[in-house]
Amino acid sequence: MNIILLFFIAISLSMDAFSLALAYGTISISKEEIKILSIIVGVYHFFMPIFGMIIGKFIIKIVPIGENLITLVIFSFIGINMIIETFKTDENIKKMKISEMILFGLAVSIDSFSVGIGMNNISNNFLLCSSIFSITSFLFTYIGLLLGNKLNEVIGSLATLLGGVALILLGIIYFI
């Protein structure tokens, strides 16, 4: 097992979490929500590779839907929601719902599930792999959300609108 390879895989798996967090952070979510959302992403990135390893091969045979289509739908849903938030006044913007946080975590961890399918080829130490994936994705999500908040402070609701559009485009790119 090559620990450097594990870190490169973890960083690769965390990049979509970072870009989505950067976009989502533009809606001025609270510090508490940033922590909770980062933890959710970290937990997903711990369990999804293990689930992928255990049941991934069976699910792919049963469900003919590709992960790219699922990612498109989830990213588009979140992006449209962000665009709608752009046109709300500050009094109308609510705390981020837990269901939105769970969808966010799922959207950025689907690729971890796929990596889990081939995890036997990477390492026999599944807990180490999942732990590295989890910590890395937590950190990338946390940093992305903080930077998104700062971006919102600088350019305001335009950042939220651009973030929503970016998410929809990311979903389309994943699908293609």
C-alpha positions, 0 to 999 in steps of 0.5 A, a space after each residue: 500500500 502506498 500512502 502517497 497514492 491514498 492521499 492523491 486519491 483522497 484529494 481527487 475525491 475531495 475536489 468536487 466537495 471543495 468546488 461545490 462547497 465554494 459555490 454553496 458557501 456563497 449563500 452565507 451559511 452560518 459557522 454552525 452549518 459549515 461545521 455540520 455540513 463538513 462533518 456530513 461530507 466527511 462521514 459520507 466519504 468514510 462510509 461510501 467507499 466501504 459501501 462501494 466495496 461491499 455492495 457496489 458491484 451488485 448495485 451496478 448490475 441491478 440499477 442501470 442508472 449511471 452515477 453521472 445522471 444521479 450527480 446531474 440531478 443532485 447538482 441541478 437541484 442544489 443549483 436551482 435552489 441557490 439561484 432561487 435564494 439569490 432573489 430572496 431578501 435577507 429576511 426570507 433566507 432560512 437556515 440550511 435544512 438537514 435534507 439539503 446537507 444530506 443531499 450535498 454530502 451524497 452529491 459529493 461522495 458518489 465518486 467515493 462509492 465508485 472508488 470503493 468498488 476498486 478499493 481491493 486494488 488500492 489497499 487491504 486496509 479499508 479503515 485507513 483508506 476511508 479515514 484518509 478520504 474522510 478527513 481530507 474531504 472534511 477539510 476541503 469542504 470546510 475550507 470551500 465553505 469558508 472561502 465561499 462565505 468570504 466571496 459572498 461578502 465581497 460580491 454579494 448575491 451575485 456570488 450566489 447566482 454564479 454559484 448556482 449556475 456553476 453547480 448546474 454546469 458541473 452537473 451537466 459536465 458530470 453527465 456528459 
